[in-house]
Amino acid sequence: MMRFMLRLMPVLFLLCSIGWSGCTINRNMMFRTPSDFVFDPFNPISDVNYRIAPNDLLSFQLFSNKGERLLSLTAGAAGDAAGNARGMNMLNQNNRFLYEVRPDGTVELPELGPVQLAGLNISEAETKLEEAYRSNYVKPLALIEVTNQRVLVFPGEAGVASVVTLVNPNTSLLEVLALSGGIRGRGDARKVKLIRRGTDRPTIHQFDLSTIEGLEYATTTVQAGDIVYVEPLPQYLNEILADVTPVLSLLTTISSFIALISIVGNNN
C-alpha cells in the first residue's frame, strides 16, 4: 500500500501544480501603478476645452450675417413666419449632417473640401471655418458640435463597466460615476483614476473622493475619450479560497479513494 501511495505522489503534485497555475487572484484589476508611481498633476482650469480628434463625428451648421437666420429662428417671428421658423428649426435638429474626422485629422466639408480640424478646440475650429467661408458668404457663423463623445467608466467591480455618452459638454466626474451606477462595493473611493488622452502620451491622474475635500475633484469636467477607473479593493482571502477549494476537493476525493482501497486491501 505504501508503494502505491508513493507512486501516486507525483500525480498529486502534478494536479496541485495545474490547480495553482490557474490561480486568478486579482487578475481582473486593470491599470495598476507601482507604489512609487508619480501621477500627473491636475489643473482643472488649464485644459477644459475638448480638442477634436480623428474618428469624431461633427455636426456642422453654417449661417450668414453672423447668425441672422439663426436668431430669427430662435426668436420665433409672428404668424406663418413663426410656424415656418419652428419647422426649419426642427429640421435642423433632427436632420443634421454629420461629418467624420478622418485618420489624418481632416474633414470633408461642402465647398471647401478637406479641412484640417484635428487638434483644435470647438471655438478654434468654428473660427477657422468662418474664415474659410468668408469669401463665399457675408459674415458667416459656424456652429460645430461633437456628437459621439463618450467616457469609459469602470466603477470598481468586474462585469459592470459602462460607456457613458456625454450629452452635456460640462459633465462632471461625479455625474459620470452616478450615470454608471456609482462606485461599487469593492471599489476604493480613495483611488479614482482619470486617464486622459494627451498629445504625446496619456496623462494619469488619481483622486481621493472618500472625503468631502474630494469634492474639488469630483466636479472636474470630463472629456470625450476619458477613462474613469475606480481601483478595486484587493480580496486576497476570498480569491485564494476560490482558487484553492477545487484543489482541496480533488485531494480530499483522492485521499478518500486511497483510504477506501486501503480498507479493502486490509480486509482481504
C-alpha positions as CSV (number, residue, x, y, z in Angstrom):
1,M,0.0,0.0,0.0
2,M,2.8,2.4,0.8
3,R,4.4,1.7,-2.6
4,F,1.1,2.6,-4.2
5,M,0.9,5.9,-2.4
6,L,4.4,6.8,-3.2
7,R,3.7,6.1,-6.9
8,L,0.6,8.3,-6.6
9,M,2.5,11.3,-5.1
10,P,3.9,12.6,-8.4
11,V,0.3,12.5,-9.8
12,L,-0.9,14.5,-6.8
13,F,1.9,17.0,-7.2
14,L,1.1,17.4,-10.9
15,L,-2.6,18.0,-10.2
16,C,-1.7,20.6,-7.5
17,S,0.6,22.4,-9.9
18,I,-2.0,22.6,-12.5
19,G,-4.5,23.9,-10.0
20,W,-2.2,26.6,-8.7
21,S,-1.1,27.6,-12.2
22,G,-4.8,28.6,-12.8
23,C,-4.9,31.0,-9.9
24,T,-6.8,34.2,-10.8
25,I,-6.1,36.2,-7.7
26,N,-6.9,39.9,-8.5
27,R,-6.2,39.3,-12.2
28,N,-9.2,41.4,-13.1
29,M,-7.5,44.5,-11.7
30,M,-6.5,46.9,-14.5
31,F,-4.2,50.0,-14.8
32,R,-2.1,49.1,-11.9
33,T,0.6,51.5,-10.8
34,P,3.6,50.8,-8.6
35,S,3.6,52.3,-5.1
36,D,6.2,54.9,-6.1
37,F,4.3,56.0,-9.3
38,V,4.1,59.7,-9.7
39,F,0.7,60.8,-11.0
40,D,0.4,63.7,-13.4
41,P,-0.5,67.0,-11.7
42,F,-4.1,68.0,-12.4
43,N,-5.2,71.5,-13.1
44,P,-9.0,71.6,-13.9
45,I,-8.7,75.1,-15.4
46,S,-5.8,74.5,-17.8
47,D,-7.5,72.1,-20.3
48,V,-11.2,72.2,-20.1
49,N,-11.7,72.6,-23.8
50,Y,-12.1,69.4,-25.8
51,R,-9.9,69.1,-28.8
52,I,-11.2,67.5,-32.0
53,A,-9.6,64.1,-32.8
54,P,-9.7,61.5,-35.6
55,N,-13.0,59.5,-35.8
56,D,-15.0,62.2,-34.1
57,L,-18.4,62.9,-35.7
58,L,-19.1,66.6,-36.1
59,S,-22.5,68.2,-36.6
60,F,-21.8,71.3,-38.7
61,Q,-24.1,74.3,-39.4
62,L,-23.3,77.5,-41.3
63,F,-25.3,80.7,-41.1
64,S,-24.8,84.0,-42.8
65,N,-24.9,87.6,-41.4
66,K,-23.4,86.4,-38.1
67,G,-26.4,84.2,-37.4
68,E,-29.2,86.5,-38.6
69,R,-31.1,83.4,-39.8
70,L,-30.4,81.6,-36.6
71,L,-31.6,84.5,-34.5
72,S,-34.9,84.7,-36.4
73,L,-35.4,81.0,-35.9
74,T,-34.8,81.1,-32.2
75,A,-36.8,84.4,-31.8
76,G,-39.9,82.9,-33.5
77,A,-41.4,85.6,-35.7
78,A,-45.2,86.1,-35.7
79,G,-47.8,84.4,-37.9
80,D,-46.8,81.9,-40.6
81,A,-43.2,83.0,-40.3
82,A,-43.2,81.7,-36.8
83,G,-44.6,78.3,-38.0
84,N,-42.1,78.1,-40.8
85,A,-39.3,79.0,-38.4
86,R,-40.3,76.3,-35.9
87,G,-40.4,73.8,-38.7
88,M,-37.0,74.7,-40.0
89,N,-35.6,74.6,-36.5
90,M,-36.9,71.1,-36.0
91,L,-35.4,70.2,-39.4
92,N,-32.0,71.4,-38.2
93,Q,-32.3,69.5,-35.0
94,N,-33.5,66.1,-36.4
95,N,-31.8,66.0,-39.9
96,R,-28.3,67.3,-39.2
97,F,-25.5,66.3,-41.5
98,L,-22.6,64.6,-39.7
99,Y,-19.0,64.7,-40.8
100,E,-16.4,62.3,-39.7
101,V,-12.9,63.4,-38.8
102,R,-10.5,61.3,-40.9
103,P,-7.5,59.5,-39.5
104,D,-5.3,62.3,-40.9
105,G,-7.3,64.9,-39.0
106,T,-9.2,66.4,-41.9
107,V,-12.9,66.8,-42.5
108,E,-14.5,66.9,-46.0
109,L,-16.8,69.9,-46.0
110,P,-19.1,71.4,-48.7
111,E,-17.4,73.9,-51.0
112,L,-14.1,73.7,-49.0
113,G,-13.1,70.0,-49.4
114,P,-10.7,68.6,-46.8
115,V,-10.1,70.9,-43.9
116,Q,-7.6,70.1,-41.0
117,L,-9.6,70.4,-37.8
118,A,-8.0,67.7,-35.5
119,G,-6.1,69.3,-32.6
120,L,-8.4,72.4,-32.5
121,N,-10.9,73.0,-29.8
122,I,-14.5,73.8,-30.9
123,S,-14.1,77.6,-30.7
124,E,-10.9,77.4,-32.8
125,A,-12.5,75.1,-35.4
126,E,-15.5,77.4,-35.7
127,T,-13.3,80.5,-36.2
128,K,-11.2,78.6,-38.8
129,L,-14.3,77.6,-40.8
130,E,-15.8,81.1,-40.6
131,E,-12.6,82.5,-42.1
132,A,-12.7,79.8,-44.8
133,Y,-16.3,80.6,-45.8
134,R,-15.8,84.3,-45.7
135,S,-15.1,84.6,-49.4
136,N,-18.4,83.0,-50.3
137,Y,-20.8,84.3,-47.5
138,V,-21.4,87.6,-45.7
139,K,-20.3,87.4,-42.1
140,P,-20.6,83.6,-41.8
141,L,-21.3,82.0,-38.5
142,A,-20.2,78.4,-38.0
143,L,-21.6,76.1,-35.3
144,I,-19.8,72.7,-34.5
145,E,-20.8,70.0,-32.1
146,V,-19.1,66.7,-31.5
147,T,-21.9,64.1,-31.4
148,N,-20.1,60.9,-30.4
149,Q,-18.4,62.0,-27.1
150,R,-18.1,59.0,-24.8
151,V,-16.4,58.2,-21.5
152,L,-15.5,54.7,-20.3
153,V,-16.3,54.1,-16.6
154,F,-15.0,51.1,-14.5
155,P,-16.8,51.6,-11.1
156,G,-14.6,49.1,-9.1
157,E,-16.2,45.7,-9.8
158,A,-15.8,43.2,-12.6
159,G,-18.5,43.0,-15.2
160,V,-20.2,46.3,-14.6
161,A,-18.2,48.7,-16.8
162,S,-20.2,51.1,-18.9
163,V,-19.9,53.6,-21.7
164,V,-21.4,57.0,-20.9
165,T,-22.4,59.3,-23.7
166,L,-21.7,63.0,-22.9
167,V,-24.9,64.8,-23.7
168,N,-23.8,67.8,-21.7
169,P,-20.3,69.1,-22.6
170,N,-19.9,70.2,-18.9
171,T,-20.5,66.7,-17.5
172,S,-18.5,66.3,-14.3
173,L,-16.6,63.3,-12.9
174,L,-19.2,62.8,-10.2
175,E,-22.0,62.8,-12.9
176,V,-20.4,60.0,-15.0
177,L,-19.9,57.9,-11.9
178,A,-23.6,58.5,-11.0
179,L,-24.7,57.6,-14.5
180,S,-22.7,54.3,-14.3
181,G,-24.4,53.4,-11.0
182,G,-21.9,54.9,-8.6
183,I,-18.8,53.3,-7.0
184,R,-19.5,49.6,-6.4
185,G,-19.0,47.8,-3.1
186,R,-15.5,46.6,-3.9
187,G,-14.4,50.0,-5.4
188,D,-11.9,52.1,-3.5
189,A,-13.1,55.7,-3.4
190,R,-9.6,56.8,-2.4
191,K,-8.2,55.7,-5.7
192,V,-10.2,57.0,-8.6
193,K,-8.0,57.2,-11.7
194,L,-8.7,59.6,-14.6
195,I,-6.8,58.6,-17.7
196,R,-6.9,61.3,-20.4
197,R,-5.6,61.3,-23.9
198,G,-2.6,63.6,-24.3
199,T,-0.6,65.0,-27.2
200,D,2.4,62.6,-26.6
201,R,1.1,60.2,-24.1
202,P,-2.0,59.7,-21.9
203,T,-2.0,61.6,-18.6
204,I,-2.9,59.7,-15.5
205,H,-4.4,61.4,-12.5
206,Q,-5.6,59.9,-9.2
207,F,-8.2,61.5,-6.9
208,D,-9.4,60.7,-3.4
209,L,-13.2,61.0,-3.4
210,S,-13.6,59.4,0.0
211,T,-13.7,62.7,1.9
212,I,-15.5,66.0,1.5
213,E,-12.2,67.5,0.3
214,G,-12.5,65.3,-2.8
215,L,-15.5,67.4,-4.0
216,E,-12.9,69.7,-5.5
217,Y,-12.0,66.9,-8.0
218,A,-15.5,65.4,-8.2
219,T,-16.7,68.5,-10.1
220,T,-13.9,68.1,-12.7
221,T,-15.3,68.3,-16.2
222,V,-14.6,65.0,-18.1
223,Q,-13.7,65.0,-21.8
224,A,-14.6,62.6,-24.6
225,G,-12.2,59.6,-24.6
226,D,-11.5,59.8,-20.8
227,I,-11.3,56.6,-18.8
228,V,-12.5,56.7,-15.3
229,Y,-11.2,53.7,-13.3
230,V,-12.1,53.1,-9.7
231,E,-9.4,50.7,-8.3
232,P,-11.0,47.6,-6.7
233,L,-10.1,46.7,-3.2
234,P,-7.9,43.5,-3.2
235,Q,-9.7,40.5,-1.9
236,Y,-6.9,38.1,-1.3
237,L,-8.6,35.7,1.1
238,N,-11.7,35.3,-0.9
239,E,-9.9,34.7,-4.2
240,I,-7.3,32.4,-2.7
241,L,-10.1,30.3,-1.2
242,A,-11.9,30.3,-4.5
243,D,-8.7,29.0,-6.2
244,V,-7.8,26.5,-3.5
245,T,-11.2,25.0,-3.0
246,P,-11.2,22.9,-6.2
247,V,-7.7,21.6,-5.5
248,L,-8.6,20.7,-1.9
249,S,-11.8,19.0,-3.1
250,L,-9.7,17.0,-5.5
251,L,-7.2,16.0,-2.9
252,T,-10.0,15.1,-0.5
253,T,-11.6,12.8,-3.1
254,I,-8.3,11.2,-3.9
255,S,-7.5,10.7,-0.2
256,S,-10.9,9.1,0.4
257,F,-10.3,6.8,-2.6
258,I,-6.9,5.8,-1.2
259,A,-8.4,5.1,2.2
260,L,-11.1,3.0,0.7
261,I,-8.6,1.0,-1.3
262,S,-6.5,0.6,1.9
263,I,-9.5,-0.7,3.9
264,V,-10.4,-3.2,1.1
265,G,-6.8,-4.4,1.0
266,N,-6.7,-4.9,4.7
267,N,-9.9,-6.9,4.7
268,N,-8.5,-9.2,2.0
